[in-house]
């Protein structure tokens, strides 16, 4: 009688890659609901169209690389990439913008380097930055949030998708843009005068950020990642904002709360920099990785030319991740020198 | 009560220990034939002292220890030796090894033994010799000759004896059972061991998922006298708390230095089964010929903890426990975390067999094909040695031996926690085993090539030295001849001509001989 010979261990825990990816997708739901509530169905349309395109590109790339597509399509990783990119894209983006972004993410961000697990950069951010540099106008056109403008319906969203140019919606500068262009107003006055500002940060944006924070905390609870990178980012960003707050003068960079709840802060902290493939590996490394991204986000937001600080900060630190790894190896068991009194 | 310490990492797999009803010992009986491998331990094979056709009694020596790193082998029952040949043995490689086959006669006729009753008064070397003669090797899994461990590294004094009853692997309950039924013998064995190594304290370690064993051990300690400070310690269940290094940290807060031995901290660890075997060897003079084996898994109709004679073929045990092969693909020697899969059930139970696990496919499914590593870091969270398994995997695939050593590959204890949590089902431990093998080979190769290079260079130097010496000699002779010729020409031209011819001839003879000397 012959038995199967495989090596130990013979048991396995409950985690699977597909399971992790599905959990991440579920955790984006609160953020997507918030985006849809404040900006209309544009983000949802982005995600559906982007997801379909991503599966197609993934299957095509796998076929070209002589891999069987089925097991890879079942791991949900490409859907995570496309969903994250489509959340970051402006709602009511035309189809070709979405397609270019997905192509850049899936092919240039991932398969060019060898597919899942081999990408040095966060694929969603690769796609995003390529779009941002290539189509700055389309990429900086954000719908005005509910309460400040009319919210388009599903038909409008589909029209926008099919249109060759950008959908002509009610658009408005985001609070971070307003802050950047501030000329001489005290923070308090700016927030009082500009309709974009809400309770703590921007109208709509603050709730979107809180929703992504909620999804992120749930992922932490599910132990999909450790707290190190997100906490590093939020602490560093908060610290920089506190230093640059300048007691709310006209030169102020904005309060920590404003930065935490604006733009892609929470989305970036919990969904982008926690991509394990392109981040540092050790816990200490991830804390440093997150903190440096936080510092860069602040610097780019307050002193840079592009408003989309998170994407650039993440890509720059992706470059640095191997170097961080080099210096943050944890102390292994038995490496501690034995003290005299222990003998 | 002493406090315990937390260790990094670890996992909580389904324990599945209740399946084999810990605490109850069943008898596996005497099979028709026993197959006894000569090597059931780490170290040298013992020397066979019986021949085919010879009748032996239970407890009779079949093979005698050859030097310190070797242990003797005894007959587990009476019968006739029917073969001494290579058979497959329980080993991850599926290799064969020299075995003695014993046809049991069913009489179970034993030799009479005499023990050392007053062991406290006995000489240490006498006790160690008795242990060595009884064929005892560590029964926890590695099978290190116990006598060698008791001798310890020279110049190292031992303070603490740890009896490791942690048994953190799922499914296995042989030590749990032994602690429940034989706690006084374990405690007495531990006292003997502590006396031999000169330890002044004994720590009995039991995970908190074995309350019955814990109570039994506490009662046994309370009910006996000892010269040592004795503590029964318990701590939360977590795999791999029973790993020697992990257990030492849990109990003492100290870490065994990388590449070092517990003895460097003044600690020696022993398994409860070993303690019982030591007690029997000293007090009764009885050799090690049986052990408790957990026969478990849902493919068995009658799982349990069985007293099994060493050499019992596993197919005998499978038949006895009503093995149902319909949904089974694997036969595992040891537990699900560190055990190895056997190719066939003809191999016998040996001194280190603590468990035979026969799972159904539903219970422990065959792993799906590995997916790409997404560097999620779950493995690093689980690693009890605080390694970065995902980096080790990366470098093992790249065969980057320098980085592997920099990332402390050799501190990996191969517990399998990383593979267990890996969401991509990557057989990480297999990569590390393979990488360790390659590095050990490369090191040996380097030693070999360094040695041959040294030899070559030494030889080259010697050849050059000899050539130079010969050249100098020749030059001196030539100069002398020249001088003689110059001065002698005036005296006697004939004699000078003869001398010149001689010198020439000599030079001609020396040149080829010098060349041929080059190979010497």
Interface residues (C-beta under 8 A of the other chain):
Chain A: X1 X2 X3 X4 X5 X6 X7 X8 X9 X10 X11 X12 X13 X15 X16 X17 X19 X20 X71 X75 X77 X115 X116 X117 X118 X223 X224 X225 X226 X276 X277 X279 X281 X282 X283 X325 X329 X330 X331 X332 X333 X334 X335 X336 X337 X338 X342 X343
Chain B: X8 X11 X13 X14 X92 X94 X170 X245 X246 X249 X254 X255 X256 X257 X258 X259 X260 X264 X265 X266 X315 X325 X328 X329 X330 X331 X332 X334 X336 X337 X338 X339 X340 X341 X342 X343 X344 X345 X357 X359 X364 X365 X366 X367 X369 X371 X372 X373 X374 X375 X376 X377 X378 X380 X381 X384 X385 X386 X387 X388 X390 X391 X406 X407 X408 X411 X416 X419 X420 X421 X422 X423 X424 X425 X427 X429 X430 X433
